[in-house]
């Protein structure tokens, strides 16, 4: 029989109460797990790793000396969410993404929220992610973020919090899909025993959303990648293949007569929608970074004239900047006249003198993040940091306070995870993926990331984190 460690006191565990008893929505899986021997789970884990290697589900880490591709560790014990809980998350996520799109349209047009003093104008207009070239440009259906990844955590009190919004080029959905395929292949009997909501429709819904982003009938859609050396190249090629569209690089595209064309063996073909996985700065060397070798000269001019759609839109980064994040609840109230369904994590903005002083006095207890940081880099986790690291961040904060925010150290819920010692609780987060077209669409679930090191709160794959399949129970789902 497999050994299952009980969760630590004071932690919220997705499967177990503190006394080791199982939560209701896990009972079917719990009964199966307790009848399964550890050797069988280990064999399934090894089979999964081998299959992921064969498929090529790898990623690169920038700055890695050997440049080797890595396999994102996969854990074959799922994270399970009951239907009623998911319904609450689904409603809150839709509300949040609706407000974020309204905010983006507003700040590039009338700027009502800035004039009302809800958000300081300089935090938006002087933000490095704000793109003045987008001012006054009318987008189809006023949608800027067609694809959004919303990072969520559950605290020790059992409540969900939104940790951050990803509106530029959110990644990870390919792992959500491949994890599900793997689990269905390895454990078909477990799936037959209960009703788990499907996620397989995501590529079809993504393609539908991209086609709805333009008024053109039967539009030509492509996925634009920086190339095979990009850390998320597997995902770019995977999504293009799943949608049945072309995967292109800058050399495959050319601007001509106010349109973008794709080079094919039969000549030039007009492109109507580009699902771009390239940051703003590298999209067009004539308009942004002149040293970019992965952009298309003249692309911005065509985009501004309406000759092509970019998903996501240029300039969406201003809405997922960590210095703007604290204002999202206010956006919801301002644009939707509703109270936020999902909570933000309490946040101190170090650009404000009083809040900076509090942060400096409590660095041992806080998490400090760069406003433009990503991937778990450029941050301090106070309770886990050394005195030298805290001293270094104190100097950084005093030098560039506007470059940082701080938040309390939330515990992050744990989920049973297969480790060398058996099944033990490890900290997790959740990234649901949201598609905005004629309507907002979510598949039930998302990417659950897990910190495989005991006690670690860093779930990012670039720093040793892994992933899990996310099961939303289908009973009572509408």
Secondary structure, DSSP 8 states (H G I E B T S, - for coil): ---B----TT--BSSB-TTS-B-GGGHHHHHHHHTS-HHHHHHHHHHHHHHHHHHT-EE--TT-TT---EE-EEEEEEEEE-HHHHHHHHHHHHHHHHHHHHHHHHHTTT-HHHHTTSS-HHHHHT-TT--GGGTT---GGG-S-SEEEEEEEE-TTS-EEEEEEE-SS---HHHHHHHHHHHHHH-HHHHHTS-B---TTHHHHHHHHHHTTSSSTT--EEEE-S-TTSTTHHHHHHHHHHHT-EEE-GGGEEEETTEEEEEETTEEEEE-EEEE-S-GGGT-TTTS-TT-SSS-TTHHHHHHTTSSEEES-TTTHHHH-HHHHTTHHHHIIIII----SSEE--EEETTSHHHHHHHHHTGGGEEEEETT--TT-SEEEGGG--HHHHHHHHHHHHH-GGGEEEEE-----EEEEEETTEEEEEEEEEEEEEEESSSEEE-S--EEEE--STT-----GGGT-EEEEEEEB-TT--
